[in-house]
Amino acid sequence: MISFDNAAYSYGGAELLTEITLRLVPGSFHFLTGPSGAGKSTFLKLCYAELLPTAGRVTLFDREVRSLGRDDVARMRRRIGVVHQDCQFIDHLPLAANVTLPLTVSGRDGDPQDLSDLLGWVGLGALADALPPQLSGGERQRAAVARAVIMGPDVVLADEPTGNLDWEMSLRLLTLLVELNKMGKTILVATHDLNLIRTAKAQVAARVLRIKNRRIQLAGADL
């Protein structure tokens, strides 16, 4: 589904990530850990072709990313939902319109009942008409999850999705990600929160990856 073959990424002449070889298989759940600045966000961007490797190969759905044109990348990204830590919304549009924005951009019509069901699933059914500035941090992150899955992606990538949330809200967001995985979605969560990882591992078979010395390694049982 997403595979790296001896891939590397350099920025400003310095190698940030190197010798990455791994595969995210359908239906798997991965956590990515590492200190701030280690390259977690960079790795996620390589996963959805926001960045291209400076060495080696990255393959998305059996297509090598360097072979993809702009339209190919756009089509590929419809299969990958991304939840950013600092989720951005259009403040003058109601929540429902923000969540369905990916459908609007791709020229697809959404089913109102599907949208209602999705907002209910993330616990925001009563806030469909609310404007983003009226939402709490936890509500914004749950809205970001809804927006990420509105296109029915095969993969969901989340970059420090609980970084600005309290523990209760973090657990609610984790529950949504676990449920998505049980629906067959491949999940990759970049986080520094080891308590969140330990809690998740009690619910789902999660593989923990760690960035160390510019390489991605399988973390030990201490997690």
Secondary structure, 3 states (H helix, E strand, C coil): CEEEEEEEEEECCEEEEEEEEEEECCCCEEEEECCCCCCHHHHHHHHCCCCCCCEEEEEECCEEHHHCCHHHHHHHHCCEEEECCCCCCCCCCCHHHHHCHHHHHHCCCCCHHHHHHHHHHCCCHHHCCCCHHHCCHHHHHHHHHHHHHCCCCCEEEEECCCCCCCHHHHHHHHHHHHHHHHCCCEEEEECCCHHHHHHHHCCCCEEEEEEECCEEEECCCCC
